[in-house]
Amino acid sequence: MIPSETGKSTLGRERGVLTQRVFLPLILLVVLIFAWDLVVRFGVVSEFILPAPADVVLSFISLGGSAFLWENAWVTTYETVGGFLLGSTLAFAIAVISGMSPLFNHMVSPYMIAFQVTPRVAIAPILIAWLGFGPEPKIALAAAICFFPVYINTLTGIQSVDSESLDLYRSLRASRWQTLRQLVLPSTLPVTFAGLKTAMTFALIGAIVGEFVSAQEGMGVLIKQFSFQLNTPAAFAVLLYLTLLGLALYLVMEWIDYRLVFWEHDRRLDRKTASYQQGRRRKDTQPRNLSNGAHQSNNMEVT
């Protein structure tokens, strides 16, 4: 009796989570697309500004079968990944040195903040003047945009390392390299990967902005060309492909995070398992308490 009720409650909880995470977003998507189609169908917005969903789907399928889309997608991917690797590597190195050396941190911190508040679009023409019209200025701009999330997350993670653990390593006379490799970096990686996943999406934005400013190939160039031609369904289709590209890059970083920072995911799984088991124990004891109370009341009535 009790195990079956527990199983039903667990199944109901899983169905509720599935509904919240899958079905509700899908329902919202269907409603938005339906409203979008009605707005275009009844002429509330011109099709030159907002194309019909069916036209976007047709352009999406048509572009998917063309070679030039994938050639431009490869260019944008190359610029995004190159900028991400350059920016995140520099940011991680500077953050580690800043975290381990307070003097260095005081020296570079004002410049890091000034670099962050500088509009990246404003430096795009300067990068093009310096590096030419090839992929190099797009890579540099992507690196500049994705730099700060990795820097600030890594620095915050280093400064948040448990002080008692640091005292323990000092008492064991561990070197700075041993402390960094065995304690600081493993403790910092979960926070760093949060910044890396954000930086990957920022790098894609930087690559597209660079292609908007000056480029001969890339997904940003396709959006510009289709927009100038008033071919808005094709422009929306390229934008959808860009969204899928950004999602794919984010999922790659999520997979790397899961493989490298495995201990953090094991802790989360242990906490979820412990919480689930506590919930089961509470639900198992409730029917027993109720039955014991009913039995005691029956005994009192008999006496």
TORSE-801966 format. One record per atom (N, C-alpha, C): residue in one letter; x, y, z. Coordinates in steps of 0.02 Angstrom, whole numbers, plus 50000, padded with zeros to 5 digits. Atoms other than C-alpha are relative to their C-alpha. Layout:
<rs>
AXYZ ...
</rs>
This chain:
<rs>
M500414994050000 M500005000050000 M500435006350000 I499584994149993 I501325012550054 I500475000849941 P499564999150056 P502595008949916 P499645002249937 S500364998050060 S501255010549783 S499825007550003 E500154992949994 E500745027649851 E500625004249988 T499384996450011 T502565033049853 T500175000149926 G499875000450071 G502775027149675 G499555004749961 K500454995550035 K501235036749621 K500215007350010 S499794993149987 S501855052649705 S500635001749961 T499394998850039 T503565050749623 T499855000949926 L500194999450070 L502775048049453 L499655006749987 G500334993650008 G501665063249479 G500495005850002 R499504994649997 R503165073849527 R500405000349934 E499635000150063 E504115068349370 E499585002849943 R500444997250051 R502605072349262 R499955007650007 G500034992849989 G502505089549342 G500625003549975 V499374997150024 V504345093049306 V500025000049924 L500015000450073 L504135087049125 L499535005249971 T500484995050025 T502625098349104 T500305007050004 Q499724993349991 Q503535113549172 Q500575001449952 R499394998950039 R505135111049072 R499904998949925 V500075001750071 V504465104448906 V499345002649972 F500654998550031 F502605106448876 F499815007350006 L500184992949993 L502365123948946 L500395004549952 P499664996050052 P503755131548838 P499754998649930 L500265001650067 L503075122248686 L499325003449989 I500654996850006 I501335128848720 I500085007549988 L499864992950011 L502015146548734 L500265001349930 L499744999250068 L502965144348570 L499444999649948 V500555000750048 V501405138448479 V499555006250002 V500424994149994 V500405153148547 V500335006049967 L499644994450030 L501745165648494 L500004999549924 I500005000850073 I501875158348319 I499305001349971 F500694998850024 F499975158448301 F499845007450000 A500124992849997 A499895176648357 A500405003649946 W499584997150053 W501335180948240 W499654999249932 D500335001350064 D500405172948093 D499385004349992 L500604995850004 L498805182248134 L500175007349987 V499804993050010 V499695198948144 V500195001349928 V499804999250070 V500445196347971 V499424998949953 R500555001850045 R498905188447895 R499495005749993 F500504994650001 F497755203047942 F500315006849985 G499694993850022 G499005216147887 G500165005050054 V499824995449946 V499375223548057 V500725002449991 V499304998450014 V501225223048011 V500154997849929 S499835001650069 S501915223247834 S500454993849997 E499585005950009 E502705207147769 E500725001949986 F499314997850010 F504245217347721 F500365001150067 I499714999049934 I504515220547907 I499994993550040 L500075006249963 L503875204447984 L499704994749953 P500265005050046 P503725189547866 P499564994950035 A500435005249972 A502455175747890 A500434994050022 P499605005749978 P503065160547987 P500104994749947 A499935005050053 A502735149147838 A500555002049951 D499474997750046 D503865159947728 D500694999150031 V499365000949966 V505245159247858 V500204992649998 V499865007250002 V505105140247865 V500244997949931 L499805001750068 L505205138947675 L500715002549985 S499324997350010 S506745150147671 S500514996150041 F499565004049958 F507505140147813 F500194993549966 I499885006450035 I507315123947715 I500415001249937 S499634998650062 S507925131847553 S500735001750014 L499314998349984 L509475139347633 L500394994050026 G499675005849973 G509855123047722 G500294995449946 G499755004150055 G510105114547554 G500515003449956 S499524996350041 S511285127747486 S500694999750032 A499325000649975 A513165126647500 A500265006550030 F499724993649977 F513485145247525 F499825001550072 L500184998949930 L512545145247691 L500514996750046 W499545003749956 W513685132047766 W500715002749994 E499344996850006 E515235140647696 E500045006250044 N500014994149957 N514735156747782 N499944998150074 A500065002349931 A514245147247939 A500674997750027 W499345002249978 W515975139547945 W500445006050016 V499604993949987 V516775156947934 V499815003050068 T500224997249936 T515715163348078 T500204995650059 T499795004649947 T516075147748181 T500745000650014 Y499274999349993 Y517935149548150 Y500175006450038 E499874993749966 E517915167748204 E499774999750073 T500265000449932 T516855163848357 T500454995950045 V499595004449959 V517895149348421 V500705002950009 G499344996949994 G519535158248382 G500005005750050 G500044994549952 G518985173748476 G499884997650071 F500135002849933 F518335163348620 F500644997250031 L499385003049973 L519965153748639 L500505005450019 L499534994649985 L521005169648630 L499795004050061 G500234995849945 G519935180048747 G499974996450066 S500065003749937 S519595166548876 S500684997950027 T499335001849976 T521415161048883 T500345005950034 L499714994049970 L522025178748914 L499655001850065 A500374998249940 A520645182049039 A500154995250058 F499865004949948 F520975165949135 F500705001050028 A499314999049976 A522855169149144 A500055006250043 I499964993849961 I522655187049204 I499634999350066 A500395000949938 A521325181949331 A500384995750050 V499625004449955 V522415168049403 V500575003950032 I499454996049972 I523905179749422 I499735005350049 S500294995049955 S522775193149498 S499774996950065 G500235003349939 G522025180749620 G500564997850046 M499445002449960 M523705174349677 M500465005750022 S499574994349983 S524545191549684 S499585006250011 P500394994049988 P523595205749768 P500315006349970 L499674994150030 L524895218249706 L499835000549926 F500175000050071 F524605213149525 F499265001649990 N500714998750005 N522735213649554 N499855007550007 H500104992849992 H522815231649616 H500265003849939 M499724996650058 M523855236249464 M499534999649939 V500385000950063 V522725229049328 V499255000950008 S500734999749990 S520995230149407 S499685006349969 P500314994150032 P520645248349353 P499974999449924 Y499995000750073 Y521145244149174 Y499504994749976 M500495005050019 M520055228649170 M499295003050001 I500664996849997 I518545238949224 I499925005049943 A500044995150055 A518945252649098 A499914996449933 F500075003850061 F519115239548962 F499294997249993 Q500675002750002 Q517425232149008 Q499485005349982 V500514994950012 V516465248549004 V500095003449932 T499914997150067 T517195253448835 T499554996449950 P500445003350050 P515895250048697 P500414996349948 R499615004150046 R516555235848590 R499895002049927 V500144998050069 V515695242048433 V500445005949980 A499604994150015 A516715258048446 A500714998249980 I499315001850017 I518365248748433 I500034995649938 A500005004350060 A517815238048283 A500345003449941 P499644996950056 P518375250948151 P500755000550013 I499294999649985 I520035252848242 I500344993349989 L499725006750011 L520315234048240 L500074998449926 I499975001150073 I519925233648054 I500585003949970 A499434996050025 A521185247648023 A500664996850019 W499395003249977 W522485238048123 W500134993349965 L499925007050019 L522165220248064 L499764998449930 G500225001250068 G521395222147891 G499284997649996 F500695001950013 F519805215047816 F499894992450003 G500075007249994 G520105196547849 G499654998050064 P500335002349938 P519495186047996 P500335002650064 E499644998049940 E520795193348115 E499635005350042 P500354995249958 P519805208948169 P499374997250032 K500605003149970 K518235198348198 K500204995750059 I499765004149944 I519235186348306 I500205004550058 A499804995449946 A519975200948403 A499405003150034 L500594997049970 L518265208848429 L499624994850042 A500325005349960 A517525192148486 A500384998850064 A499595000949939 A518985190248607 A499895005750049 A500114994249956 A518705207848675 A499334999650035 I500675000249969 I516855204748706 I499954994350051 C500075005849955 C517055187648788 C500525000150056 F499464999949951 F518545192848896 F499755000650072 F500154998249931 F517725200149050 F499624994650039 P500345005249960 P516505186049101 P500484994750028 V499525005049976 V517955173749112 V500455003050053 Y499554996749953 Y519065186149201 Y499675000850068 I500324998549936 I517825191449335 I499774993750036 N500215006249968 N517145173949366 N500594996250030 T499415003549975 T518875166349384 T500295003650060 L499734996249944 L519475180249497 L499554999350062 T500465000849944 T517915178849605 T500074993050030 G499915006849974 G518145160049618 G500634999150040 I499375000549963 I519955161749672 I499945003550068 Q500064996349937 Q519525174749803 Q499494996950048 S500505003249958 S518115163749869 S500214993150024 V499775006549976 V519185148449906 V499974999850076 D500095000749928 D518885141850081 D500655001750037 S499414997749963 S520075150450202 S500304994550044 E499755005449958 E520195135250316 E500414995049958 S499615004450043 S520775124650169 S500675003149983 L499364996650014 L522095137650127 L500464999650061 D499595000649940 D522695137550308 D500284992950007 L499765006949996 L522815118650301 L500584998849952 Y499455000950048 Y523905119250145 Y500625003850024 R499424996449973 R525005132450227 R500334996150057 S499735003949944 S525185121650383 S500394993949975 L499645005650029 L525735107250271 L500605002149959 R499434997150036 R527035118850193 R499974998549925 A500085000950071 A526325116850019 A500255006149963 S499764994450040 S527105127649885 S499405003649968 R500544996350034 R526105140949792 R499744996249940 W500215003950058 W526085129849638 W499564994150022 Q500415005549975 Q525415115049738 Q499325002450024 T500634997249978 T524095125849820 T499565002049941 L500374998050059 L523585132849652 L499724994049963 R500205005750041 R523515116149564 R499524995350036 Q500405005049964 Q522745105449701 Q499395002950036 L500554997149962 L521585117649789 L499655005749963 V500314993950027 V521305134449704 V499654998649934 L500315001150066 L520995128949525 L499414995350003 P500605004249995 P519835114249567 P499415003550033 S500554996449968 S518835125649681 S499725005549956 T500214994450043 T518755139249548 T499654997749937 L500255002250065 L518305128649396 L499245000449992 P500734999450010 P516405127849428 P499785007249984 V500174993050013 V516315146849433 V500295002349934 T499694998150064 T517515148649287 T499594997549941 F500395002650055 F516465137449177 F499345003649990 A500594995750008 A514945148049213 A500175006149957 G499784994450041 G515935162549140 G500174997849929 L499825002550066 L516565151948995 L499384998949956 K500615001150039 K514805147148942 K499695006649979 T500234993450019 T514295165348945 T500455003149947 A499534997150047 A515875170248852 A499924997149930 M500095003050066 M515525158048711 M499445003549961 T500554996450034 T513865166548672 T500205007249984 F499764993350014 F514705183648686 F500485000149940 A499535000450057 A516045178048563 A499624999849934 L500415000250061 L514705174048435 L499725007049984 I500244993250010 I513975191448460 I500565004449971 G499454996150024 G515695199048434 G500174998549927 A499865001950069 A515985189348273 A499475003149953 I500534997350043 I514295194848202 I500065007649995 V499914992850002 V514595213048250 V500585001949954 G499444998750045 G516275212448163 G499824999049927 E500225001250069 E515455205248007 E499535005549977 F500434994450018 F514155219148011 F500415006149980 V499604994050013 V515515232448014 V500364999449933 S499645000950063 S516595225547874 S500204992749992 A499835006950015 A516675208147800 A499744998349931 Q500215002350066 Q516475198847637 Q499654993250005 E500345006449990 E515835182347708 E499864999150074 G500225001249931 G514985175947863 G499245000650005 M500724999849989 M513235174347934 M499755007250006 G500194993049995 G513185192847975 G499945003349932 V500034997350067 V513535196947793 V499364997849965 L500625002550030 L512075185947739 L499405003950026 I500564996249973 I510895195047857 I499985007049970 K499984993450031 K511475211847788 K499754999849928 Q500205000450070 Q511265206347608 Q499264998849992 F500725001550005 F509535198947632 F499575005950024 S500374994249975 S508975214247731 S499995005649949 F499974994850052 F509565226247596 F499574998249940 Q500425002350055 Q508635215747467 Q499264999550020 L500695000649973 L507055216447577 L499754992749997 N500175007149996 N507105197447580 N500004998050074 T500025001149927 T506585196947763 T499894992850020 P500045007049980 P506065178547764 P500684996650003 A499345002950000 A507845173647716 A500425002850058 A499624997049944 A508565185947845 A499794996750066 F500235003449939 F507475178147980 F500254992850002 A499755006950002 A508005160747923 A500734999750020 V499294999849980 V509855165347939 V500055001450075 L500004998649928 L509475172548111 L499834993750040 L500175006349966 L508685155848159 L500604995249999 Y499395004250003 Y510245146648099 Y500525002550049 L499544997249950 L511285158548205 L499814997950070 T500235002349934 T510215154248355 T500194992850013 L499825007149992 L510495135748325 L500764999250008 L499285000249992 L512365138848305 L500215001950071 G499844998049932 G512435148148470 G499804994850051 L500225005349955 L511435134448555 L500484994149998 A499535005750007 A512615121048486 A500655001550036 L499374998249966 L514155130448548 L499915000050076 Y500135000149928 Y513355132648719 Y499964992950027 L500065007049978 L512935114048730 L500684996650000 V499325002749999 V514735109848685 V500365002050065 M499694997849937 M515325120448832 M499674996650060 E500345003649946 E514015112248942 E500264992950007 W499735006849999 W514675095048893 W500715000050029 I499324999649973 I516485100248928 I499985001350075 D500094998749929 D515925107149096 D499824993650038 Y500225006349968 Y515075090649137 Y500574995050004 R499465004950001 R516615080549089 R500595002150044 L499414997749963 L517945091349173 L499845001250074 V500184998349931 V517045097649329 V499504994750025 F500465005549984 F516295080549366 F499834999850074 W500145000549928 W516445082049555 W499435004750021 E500544995349983 E515275097049560 E499324997049981 H500625003250021 H513945087449463 H499834994150045 D500125005449953 D514175072549578 D499715002650066 R500274997049939 R513855083949727 R499275001949992 R500704998250013 R512265090549648 R499564993949998 L500395006150003 L511685072949611 L499914997050070 D500065002649931 D512065067649791 D499495004050040 R500484995949964 R511075082549858 R499284998549978 K500675001750024 K509595078549746 K499774993250025 T500175006749975 T509665060149796 T499825000250074 A500154999549928 A509735064549981 A499335003450011 S500644996649992 S508285076649963 S499424995549981 Y500525004650021 Y507275063649869 Y499884994650052 Q500075005249949 Q507625050350000 Q499675002750063 Q500334997049941 Q507125062150142 Q499265000949988 G500714999450017 G505505065850053 G499644993450002 R500315006649998 R505145047350034 R499914997650071 R500065002249931 R505515043950217 R499445003750036 R500544996249968 R504345057950272 R499324997449978 K500645002450025 K502955051350161 K499864992950024 D500105006849975 D503255033550221 D499784999950072 T500174999949929 T503115038450404 T499315003050013 Q500664996949989 Q501525048750382 Q499434995050005 P500545004849993 P500355034050347 P500064995850063 R499915003949939 R501135024250491 R499775003950061 N500214995949943 N500865038650612 N499245000650003 L500734999650001 L499075040350555 L499684993550023 S500285006449980 S498755021750576 S500114998850075 N499885000749928 N499565021850750 N499525004350040 G500464995649964 G498505036650801 G499294997249999 A500675003050003 A496925028050740 A499944994050045 H500015005849956 H497395012150832 H499965002050073 Q500024997849931 Q497695021650994 Q499315002750018 S500674997449986 S496015030550980 S499504994550006 N500475005749994 N495125014050952 N500094996650068 N499895003049934 N495945006951109 N499705004250055 M500294995749949 M495395022051209 M499244999350002 E500735000850002 E493605019851150 E499804993450031 V500185006649973 V493605001351196 V500055000250076 T499934999849928 T494275004951371 T499475004450031 
</rs>
